[in-house]
């Protein structure tokens, strides 16, 4: 096969030359009333990011299928070979809801919520990581490129390398990597660092995260490091670098340009009474996303008479998320109450200042919402990147609209022309909302043009090809046995 030949479709049982390992498969299952099973693409940052890369390159995706205690055979869906990994109900509780989402998630997000440490959760994390590594070791062909995704699978690189030293292994962390002081709280900090060091390339959203990692390896594991490289005693080296993730910008713009999207955006505004200002938030319902602070800021502006309730509406879409984890249940109740209180306090008949939607929508509806919004409000307390901010920018081909963006979202490093805020500073957030609402079209257009250039030039293909190019490039001439310097999968971008 010549280097530029795309990888061909393989039967699910064949060995793959490109393997993605992620906690979830990129599909959800629908079971019809007659019992027929259908898989459909699921929403979420990771899927949104990797699906185009997988489809263009062929390859296998290893992940959990979403149900407890069920073994499903590998299958092919929509251009991708899918290899389901089973989890027991106890593993879902301990590995997924527990260690991943109630230990690592809050710890890696600045301890915005209190991380819980339980030894039985850790044991399940180890066992499940091992299962993923074993599945990947079976699915990957000789010298294959394997890309491990995210915080649920940080032990997989080391486990997989032990099983299959021929593989080229990359790891990408979608969420922030914490400062050394916070990471130090983790009773299993050394095992996690060693797990990640099984990869040839460890990618982060921001350079600061890569630096945190290298510093921690030096401090806690004692390996030699120089800038972005860790030198292992066995002669191997591991590179730690930033690869800010992005979106399929052209695809979002095409969706936004459809006449149906324009019509739907107008309909949304009409149904809200055609207010002067439509503000929009779209987030998974997660305590890292800063929903409370944002809604309070908006509510106060109305209560203080700085915004007229007839002039502005805030649409908040909160996509249901991790509903079996306690902290998420508590958050949902809190937000329900807060929205009720604000609407009750400052609303009028026929004029609810906050339209709150606890639901998931098709991408076409998301694009219409982006088109309908004058001000997009993205104010997480901590966020690895935040794709919603980039999607808004991609959809604003009219160069209009304003983005209010937290300085604690990874995206703020690239979207410098946004109205940047510290989300903990409610008064500062209020000022930024007012500034964004009152800016001239000319001012917003200047900012939007610059942000659109950034997003269009650094899209998802750019992210994936940068990471994969680095991963498959031989840095050490003594390791040339691995494979030709470029494999076909990177040529397609
Ligand atoms: C993690 C990191 C990082 C949301 N609601 C619906 C829907 N979405 C889509 C959005 C966007 C994605 O989900 C959310 O991505 P974010 O980046 O905003 O946030 P996380 O889910 O927390 O993602 C994050 C990301 O991984 C990628 O590395 O940026 O920092 O936390 O694409 O559009 N999509 C549809 N319906 C919805 O209701 N169709």
Boltz pocket constraint, residues with backbone or C-beta under 6 A from the ligand:
constraints:
  - pocket:
      binder: B
      contacts: [[A, 43], [A, 44], [A, 45], [A, 46], [A, 48], [A, 49], [A, 174], [A, 175], [A, 245], [A, 282], [A, 283], [A, 284], [A, 319], [A, 359], [A, 360], [A, 361], [A, 362], [A, 363], [A, 366], [A, 383], [A, 384], [A, 385], [A, 386], [A, 387], [A, 388], [A, 389], [A, 391]]
      max_distance: 6.0
